[in-house]
Amino acid sequence: MKISIIVPVHNEERTIAEIIRRVKAVNFTKEIIVIDDASTDTTNHILDRVSREQDSGNQIKVLRHLRNQGKGAAIRTGLKEAVGDIVIIQDADLEYDPQDYAGLIQPIIDGKTSVVYGSRCLSKNRISSPGFFLGGKLLSFLTNLLYRAGITDEPTCYKVFKREVLQGLDLKCRRFEFCPEVTAKVRKRGYRIYEVPIRYYPRKIKEGKKIRFSDGISAIWTLIKYRFID
């Protein structure tokens, strides 16, 4: 079984080499698809170097956007190239631990589900700020209200899918609305979202966290919009 790891990245020169190292260290046959979303720092030069460090268990593909389009657009670009049986979304910072991959893919391997979310709420983790924490709770509540999802952590980065499920969703997202759009569409197609606990090491805005209040408003609107349209 082959795993596709999609890594959208924009201006993460401090973390990109380390997160790729950690992903490579996980003992699966995998392809690592990194999408540089028009970084203006040295991220692209670092990616040039790491892309040359190929080995038998890790195929690295680096794709580039000529202009910044957003996380959702980067994921969609990476998804076009993915050929693995299972797809995992991995942020380019160090908030999420690739050592959790084994637990994330196991429910799919066992045939329990086609969609797994890694929940920060099912294990003891720090929070980045009260605002982000409460915003996540609100989005999870709204998701459960609108889609009967029964989940605890809708905006988690760690979203895992059978490849054919994710490629069949006709995603339109550009920025951080990837999370609510993909959640809405898998639920409307009747897929159960299976949650497993994960570790979480939050960073703050001053450390490079990019999501903002306006992205939360967009997420709420996206959940509501896709409840009533395809």
LUMMISE-740053 format. One record per atom (N, C-alpha, C, CB): residue in one letter; x, y, z. Coordinates in steps of 0.1 Angstrom, whole numbers, plus 5000, padded with zeros to 4 digits. Each point is the difference from the previous one (the first is absolute). Glycine has a CB too. Example, Ala and Ser with C-alpha at 12.3 -4.5 7.8 and 13.67 -1.06 7.14 Angstrom:
<recs>
a513249435078a499150125000a500950125000a498149885012s501550234981s500950115000s499250115008s501249944978
</recs>
This chain:
<recs>
m500849885000m499250125000m500950125000m498149885012k501650224979k500750124999k499250125006k501249914979i499550185028i499450115006i500550134993i499849885022s499250214975s500450134994s499950115011s499249924977i501850155025i500050115010i500050134992i501249855018i497850234984i499950134993i500450115010i498249914984v502850165012v500550115009v500050134993v501549835011p497450254992p500050144995p500950095008p497649974992v503250125002v500950085007v500150144994v501349795006h498850315003h500250134996h500850075011h497850014987n503550035009n500850075009n500349935014n499250214989e501349675010e500349925012e501449965000e497649915001e503350184997e501449974999e500649945013e500250184983r499249865028r500549955013r499649855003r499850245008t499249714985t499449875004t500049904989t498750125017i501349924970i499749914989i501049884999i499050194988a502349845014a500949895000a499849895011a501750164989e498049895023e499849925011e498749914998e501250175015i497749904981i498849924998i500149894990i498750205007i502149834982i500249904990i500949895006i499850174981r501249865027r500849905006r499149915009r502050155000r497149915007r499149925009r499049914992r500250185017v499349874972v499249924991v500749894995v498650204994k502649825001k500849904994k500449895010k500950164984a499249875029a500449915010a498949905003a501450175010v497349864986v498949905003v500249884991v498450195007n501449704998n500449874993n498949954991n501549955019f498150134971f499149954990f500650034986f498050045015t501549894975t500350034986t499150124997t500649764993k500050355003k499250124998k500650094989k499349985024e499850114972e500450114991e499750135008e499649874978i501350225022i499950135007i499850114990i501449925020i497450134979i499750104990i500050145006i498749834986v502350255012v500150135006v499650114989v501849925016i497350174988i499650104991i500450145006i498149864992d502950205002d500550135004d499150114994d502449915001d496850155008d499050094995d500650144999d498249865011a502750154980a500750134997a500650075012a498450034982s502449895025s500850055012s500950114995s499949785012t500350324997t500950114997t501250005009t498150134993d502049775016d501249985008d500949904994d498850065021t502049874986t500949904994t499449865000t501950135008t496849864994t499449864999t500349934987t498250095015n501749984974n500249934987n501449954999n498350154990h502749925015h501449954999h500249885009h500850234996i498549775016i500149885008i499349884994i500050155020l498949874973l499349904993l500949944988l497850105007d502949994987d500949954989d501049905006d499850224988r500749815024r501049915006r499449875004r501350205008v497549815000v499549875005v499449924989v499550125021s500149944968s499449914989s501149924993s498350174996r503049865006r501149924995r500349895009r500950204988e498649805024e500349905010e499049885000e501150185014q498849764974q499149894998q500549875006q499150114979d500049805025d500449865004d498949914997d501550095019s498849784983s499149904994s498650005006s501949864997g497950195016g498750005006g499350135000g500949835014n499850274980n499450145000n500250074987n500450015025q498550004967q500050074988q499650155003q499649794986i501250315011i499650135003i499850084987i501350005021k497550064978k499650084988k499850145005k498949814988v501750295006v499950145003v499350074989v502050005015l496850054988l499250084990l500050155004l498649794995r501250304996r500150145003r498950084994r502549985002h496950115006h499150104995h500850124997h498049915013l501850164975l500750124997l499450125007l500549914978r498350085027r499450115009r499349935012r499850164980n500249915031n499349945012n498549984998n501850115014q497849774988q498549974998q499349955012q500649954977g500250015033g499349955013g500249865002g498450184998k501449785015k500249865004k499149904992k500650085022g498149964976g499149914993g500449984986g498250085015a502250024978a500449994986a501349915000a499050234994a501949795015a501249915000a499649865002a501350195009i497849785000i499649865002i499449944987i499650055025r499650034969r499449954987r501049984990r498050135005t503149954994t501149984991t500749865003t500350254997g499949735016g500749885004g499249884998g501250135016l497549884985l499149894999l499949954986l498650095018k501649994972k500149964986k501149904997k499050224994e502149805014e501249914998e500049885009e501250214994a497949785016a500049895010a499649874993a499550165018v501349734985v499749874995v499949905011v501250064979g499049985034g500049905011g498649955003g501950125009d498049774998d498749955004d499350095010d500949774996i499950295013i499550095010i500750134999i499549805015v499750314988v500650144999v499950065014v499350024976i501850045028i500150075013i500350144997i500749795013i498650314994i500450144999i500950035011i497850064989q503450005008q501050045010q500450144999q500949775000d498950315011d500450144999d501550005001d498050085012a502650044983a501550014999a500650055012a499750044976d499549995035d500650045012d500349885009d498850224999l501449795014l500349895008l498949985011l502450044996e496450005001e498949995009e499549865001e499350234996y500849694994y499549864999y501149914998y497850084991d502149805015d501149905001d499749884990d500450075024p500549924966p499849894991p500149865006p501050144983q499549855029q500049875007q498549955003q502350065010d496850034988d498649965002d499449944988d499750195016y501049804973y499549954987y499549855002y501550154988a499249775019a499649865002a498549995005a502449945004g497450145007g498649995005g499050064991g501050025023l499450084969l499050074991l499649914989l501050215006i499949714988i499749914989i499449875004i501850114987q498449855025q499549865004q498549984998q501950005016p497250094988p498649984998p499749984985p499550135020i501249934971i499749984986i500649864995i500150254996i501049715009i500649874997i499149895005i502350105001d497149935011d499149905006d498649994994d501350035021g498450064970g498750004993g498950075008g500849804988k499650275022k498950065009k499450134993k501249915020t499650164972t499650134995t500950034987t499250085023s500450034970s500850054989s500550145004s498649874984v501050185027v500550145004v500350005015v498550104982v502749955021v500450005014v500550155003v500749755000y498950305012y500550135004y500849985013y498050124990g503149945011g500850005012g499550115010g502049914988s497550055023s499450095010s500950055010s497849904996r502450235006r500850055010r499350005014r501250144983c497549845016c499150015012c499949865007c498750194989l501849715004l499949865006l501249965008l498549944981s502550155020s501249985008s500350135007s500949814984k500050185025k500350125008k501150094993k499449875021n500250244974n500950094992n499850145005n499849854980r501350235017r499950145003r499150074989r502349995011i497250134992i499350074990i500950124996i497749935009s502150124979s500850114995s499550135006s500549884979s498250145023s499450125006s498649975003s501650154988p497849925021p498549975003p499250034987p500350065024g500150044968g499250034988g500049894990g500550245004f500649704993f500149894991f499349885006f502250094991f497949895022f499449885006f498550014999f501949985016l497550144987l498650025000l499550004986l500150135021g500749924969g499650004986g499949864995g501150224997g499849695007g499949864996g498849935006g502550004998k497250035014k498849945007k498750054992k501249995022l498850134975l498850064992l499949934987l500250225011l500949764981l499949944987l499649855002l501750164991s498849775019s499649865002s498549995004s502449955007f497150145001f498650015004f499150024988f500650085022l499850024969l499250034988l500149884991l500550245003t500649704995t500149884991t499149895005t502350064995n497649915018n499249905005n498550044999n501849935016l497950194986l498650054998l499549994986l500450155019l500549894971l499550004986l500249874993l500650235000y500449685004y500349884993y499949875008y501450154986r498349875027r499949885009r501349924999r497549994997a503650085004a501349944998a500549925012a500650184984g499049875028g500449935012g501550015003g498149854997i502650275000i501450015001i500350115011i500449924976t500950075028t500450105011t501050104995t499749825016d500850174972d501150094995d499950024985d501549935019e497650154976e499850024986e501250074994e497650015003p503050095003p501150074992p501449945002p498650205003t501549685001t501349935001t500749994987t499149875019c502250154981c500749984988c500049854995c501550195007y498649725002y500249864997y498649944995y501949975016k497950044971k498949944993k500549894991k498650225002v500949664998v500549894993v498949934992v501849975018f498549994970f498949954991f500649894992f498950224999k500249694997k500349924988k500150094988k498749805010r502350184982r500250104989r498850034992r502449935000e496949964996e498950014990e498950095007e500649784989v499350215024v498950085007v500450154998v499549815017l501750234986l500450145000l500050054986l501349975020q499249954970q500050054986q498650014994q502349894998g496850045008g498650014995g499150115005g500349764997l500350335011l499150105006l499950134993l500749905021d500050134968d499950124992d500250125009d498449894984l502750125023l500250115009l500250134993l501149845015k498550274991k500050144994k500950095009k497849974990c502749985021c500650095010c501350074995c499149855017r501250264989r501250084996r500950015013r498750124982r500749925029r500850035012r499749895011r500050254994f499849805018f499849915011f498649935000f501650145013e497549904978e498749944999e500049864995e499150224996f502249735001f500149854997f499349925010f502150054988c498249985025c499549915011c498549995000c502050065013p497350054988p498549995000p499449954987p500050185017e500649854972e499549954988e500149854999e500650224989v500649735014v500249854999v499149935010v502350044991t497650025021t499149945010t498649994995t501550085018a498050034977a498650014996a499849904988a499950245007k501049754984k499849914989k500149855003k500850194986v500149785023v500049855003v498849965008v502550015000r497050085008r498849975008r498749994991r501050115020k498949984970k498950004991k500049884991k500050255000r501249694998r500049884993r499949875008r501550124984g498349905029g499649895009g501249945007g498149964986y503150095012y501249945007y500050035015y501350024978r499049885029r500250025015r501450065002r498449815005i501850295004i501350055003i500449935014i499650234988y501549695011y500549935011y501150085007y499449784989e500550255023e501050085007e501049915009e498450195000v502849855000v501049945008v500850125007v500249794985p500350185027p500750115008p501450024993p498849945021i501650194979i501450034995i500650105010i499249974976r502150055022r500850105008r500050134992r501549825010y498650294998y499950134994y501050095008y497649964992y503250125000y501050095006y499750144993y501749815004p497450265002p499650134993p501050115000p497749945007r502350134983r500850124999r499150135000r501949874988k498750245015k499250125000k500250084988k500250015025i499050104973i500150084988i501450064998i497550055002k503049995009k501450065000k501049904996k499350175017e500449704984e500949904996e499849954986e500149935023g498950134970g499749974986g498749944997g502349964998k496850025012k498749954997k499250094991k500049885023k499450074967k499550084989k498550025000k501849934987i497449995020i498650014999i499550125009i499849754997r499250324998r499550125006r498549995003r501850134988f497749975019f498650015003f499149994988f500650145020s499849934969s499350004988s499849854994s500850244995d500349685007d499949864995d498949925008d502450014993g497550035020g498949935008g498650044994g501550005020i498350124977i498750054994i499849934987i500250225011s500849774981s499949924987s499749865002s501650154990a498949795021a499849855002a498549995004a502449965008i497150135000i498649995004i499150014988i500550105022w499850004969w499250024988w500049874991w500550255002t500749704997t500249884992t499249885005t502350084994l497749905019l499149895005l498550024997l501749975018i497950164984i498650034997i499749984985i499950165020k500949904972k499850004985k499949864995k501250214998y499749705006y500049874994y498949915006y502450024995r497050025016r498849935005r498850004990r500850055023f499250064969f498950024991f500349994985f499050145019i502349864978i500349984986i501149894998i499550254996d500749704992d501049904998d501450064999d498349864988
</recs>
